[in-house]
Amino acid sequence: MHPSIMTQKQQKSNAITQNIVKIRSNTYDLRIALFSRLTFAVYLIIKLFQMKNLWLLVVVMTTLLSVNVFANGKAVPAKVKAGFEQKFQNAQQVKWGKENATEWEADFIWHGKAYSANFNEQGKWLETEYRISQTEIPSAVKTSLNNEFTGFKITIAEISETSRGKMYEFDLQKGQQKKEVAFDVNGKLMSK
């Protein structure tokens, strides 16, 4: 192989390696990270075809695609993080995701219990949800639940808190029939 070609390949390899180091420094936008990873993937594809190791190509591409799936998300805005930290001090194992185009959702552990909380782009708290046991359901809610949905079994029981108050939400099942219902704290059916 001609020395100048090897030098060019080494330079490309060094440049790609430097890009990867920069990506991990968290100072670059995720779009730059995605572009760099795709550039690196193209370089690996070319190298692997030259080596004729197709099985290795499959392994590398699967790994790169799984890494890029996680790189496609946006960074959580500072206002959202600040709103979260103010409301849920000492929360642990926080994982962020987009609920929809205008809301961020955090899944986390707080006071030993799993929670989910939503915030808008300005960091305003919108909702918190957490599961409860059947023994934590108030008697008024249990009575209404049994009267309205006779024969249904509770598969999931949650509390949903918003600025409007607390709701008890249930996933119910009776044979193949499934329902999602919500009651206020007094046992009034709010949605089914």
C-alpha positions as CSV (number, residue, x, y, z in Angstrom):
1,M,0.0,0.0,0.0
2,H,1.3,3.4,-0.9
3,P,2.6,5.4,2.2
4,S,0.5,8.5,1.4
5,I,-2.7,6.5,1.3
6,M,-1.8,4.9,4.7
7,T,-1.1,8.4,6.1
8,Q,-4.4,9.6,4.9
9,K,-6.2,6.7,6.5
10,Q,-4.3,7.2,9.7
11,Q,-5.2,10.9,9.7
12,K,-8.9,10.0,9.2
13,S,-8.7,7.5,12.0
14,N,-7.0,10.1,14.3
15,A,-9.6,12.7,13.4
16,I,-12.5,10.3,14.1
17,T,-10.9,9.3,17.4
18,Q,-10.6,13.0,18.4
19,N,-14.2,13.5,17.5
20,I,-15.3,10.7,19.7
21,V,-13.3,12.1,22.7
22,K,-14.9,15.5,22.1
23,I,-18.4,13.9,22.0
24,R,-17.9,12.4,25.4
25,S,-17.0,15.7,26.9
26,N,-20.7,16.8,26.9
27,T,-19.8,20.2,25.5
28,Y,-21.0,19.5,22.0
29,D,-24.6,19.5,20.8
30,L,-26.1,16.1,20.3
31,R,-26.6,16.8,16.6
32,I,-22.8,17.1,16.3
33,A,-22.5,13.8,18.2
34,L,-24.9,12.1,15.8
35,F,-23.0,13.4,12.8
36,S,-19.7,12.3,14.2
37,R,-21.0,8.8,15.0
38,L,-22.4,8.4,11.6
39,T,-19.1,9.5,10.0
40,F,-17.3,6.9,12.2
41,A,-19.9,4.3,11.1
42,V,-19.3,5.0,7.4
43,Y,-15.5,4.7,8.0
44,L,-16.0,1.3,9.8
45,I,-18.2,0.1,7.0
46,I,-15.5,0.9,4.4
47,K,-12.9,-0.8,6.5
48,L,-15.0,-3.9,7.2
49,F,-15.8,-4.4,3.5
50,Q,-12.2,-4.2,2.7
51,M,-11.6,-7.0,5.3
52,K,-14.6,-8.9,4.0
53,N,-15.8,-9.7,7.5
54,L,-19.5,-9.4,7.0
55,W,-20.4,-10.8,10.3
56,L,-18.3,-8.2,12.1
57,L,-20.0,-5.5,10.0
58,V,-23.4,-6.7,11.3
59,V,-22.2,-6.6,14.9
60,V,-20.7,-3.2,14.6
61,M,-23.7,-1.7,12.8
62,T,-26.1,-3.1,15.4
63,T,-24.0,-1.6,18.2
64,L,-23.8,1.8,16.4
65,L,-27.5,1.9,15.7
66,S,-28.4,1.1,19.3
67,V,-26.0,3.9,20.5
68,N,-27.5,6.4,18.0
69,V,-31.0,5.7,19.1
70,F,-30.1,7.1,22.5
71,A,-28.2,10.0,21.0
72,N,-31.2,11.3,19.1
73,G,-32.9,12.8,22.1
74,K,-32.6,16.4,23.1
75,A,-30.7,17.6,26.1
76,V,-33.0,18.4,29.1
77,P,-33.4,22.2,29.4
78,A,-31.8,23.8,32.5
79,K,-35.2,25.3,33.5
80,V,-36.8,21.9,33.5
81,K,-34.0,20.4,35.6
82,A,-34.2,23.3,38.0
83,G,-38.0,22.9,38.4
84,F,-37.6,19.2,39.0
85,E,-34.8,19.6,41.6
86,Q,-36.8,22.3,43.4
87,K,-39.9,20.0,43.7
88,F,-38.1,16.7,44.2
89,Q,-35.0,17.3,46.3
90,N,-32.8,14.2,46.7
91,A,-34.5,12.3,43.9
92,Q,-32.4,9.3,42.7
93,Q,-32.0,7.4,39.5
94,V,-33.6,10.2,37.4
95,K,-34.2,9.3,33.8
96,W,-35.5,11.9,31.4
97,G,-37.6,11.6,28.2
98,K,-40.0,13.6,26.1
99,E,-43.7,13.0,26.9
100,N,-44.7,15.1,23.9
101,A,-43.5,18.1,21.9
102,T,-43.9,20.5,24.9
103,E,-43.4,18.3,28.0
104,W,-40.5,16.5,29.6
105,E,-41.0,13.5,31.8
106,A,-38.7,12.3,34.6
107,D,-38.9,8.8,36.0
108,F,-37.1,8.5,39.4
109,I,-37.0,7.1,42.9
110,W,-38.0,9.5,45.7
111,H,-38.4,8.5,49.3
112,G,-38.0,4.8,48.3
113,K,-40.9,4.9,45.8
114,A,-40.9,5.0,41.9
115,Y,-42.4,8.3,40.5
116,S,-43.0,9.9,37.2
117,A,-43.3,13.7,36.9
118,N,-44.0,16.0,33.9
119,F,-42.7,19.5,33.4
120,N,-43.2,22.0,30.6
121,E,-40.3,23.6,28.7
122,Q,-40.2,26.5,31.2
123,G,-39.7,24.1,34.1
124,K,-43.3,24.4,35.5
125,W,-44.5,21.2,37.2
126,L,-47.6,19.7,35.5
127,E,-48.2,16.2,37.0
128,T,-46.8,13.5,39.2
129,E,-47.8,9.9,39.1
130,Y,-46.9,7.0,41.4
131,R,-48.3,3.6,42.0
132,I,-50.1,2.6,45.2
133,S,-51.2,-0.7,46.8
134,Q,-54.8,-1.6,47.1
135,T,-54.6,-1.0,50.8
136,E,-53.8,2.7,50.1
137,I,-57.1,3.3,48.2
138,P,-59.5,5.4,50.3
139,S,-62.8,3.6,51.2
140,A,-64.9,6.1,49.3
141,V,-62.9,5.4,46.1
142,K,-63.1,1.6,46.7
143,T,-66.8,1.7,47.2
144,S,-67.4,3.7,44.0
145,L,-65.0,1.5,42.1
146,N,-66.7,-1.7,43.2
147,N,-70.2,-0.2,42.4
148,E,-69.3,1.2,39.0
149,F,-67.1,-1.7,37.8
150,T,-68.4,-4.9,39.4
151,G,-66.3,-8.0,38.6
152,F,-63.3,-5.9,37.4
153,K,-59.9,-6.6,38.9
154,I,-57.4,-3.8,39.5
155,T,-54.2,-4.4,37.5
156,I,-52.6,-1.0,38.3
157,A,-53.5,1.6,40.9
158,E,-51.9,5.0,40.7
159,I,-52.2,8.5,42.2
160,S,-52.0,11.4,39.8
161,E,-51.3,14.8,41.3
162,T,-51.7,18.0,39.4
163,S,-52.3,21.7,40.3
164,R,-56.0,20.8,40.3
165,G,-55.6,18.2,43.0
166,K,-55.3,14.4,43.4
167,M,-56.9,11.7,41.3
168,Y,-56.9,7.9,41.7
169,E,-56.3,6.2,38.4
170,F,-56.8,2.5,37.7
171,D,-56.2,0.0,35.0
172,L,-59.0,-2.6,35.3
173,Q,-59.6,-6.0,33.7
174,K,-62.5,-8.4,33.5
175,G,-61.7,-11.3,31.2
176,Q,-60.5,-9.8,27.9
177,Q,-62.2,-6.4,28.7
178,K,-59.8,-3.7,29.9
179,K,-60.6,-0.2,31.1
180,E,-58.7,2.9,32.4
181,V,-60.7,4.9,34.9
182,A,-60.1,7.8,37.3
183,F,-61.8,8.9,40.5
184,D,-61.4,12.0,42.6
185,V,-60.5,11.7,46.3
186,N,-64.2,11.6,47.2
187,G,-64.9,8.6,45.0
188,K,-66.6,10.6,42.1
189,L,-65.9,8.9,38.7
190,M,-64.0,11.5,36.6
191,S,-63.2,9.4,33.5
192,K,-63.7,6.0,32.0
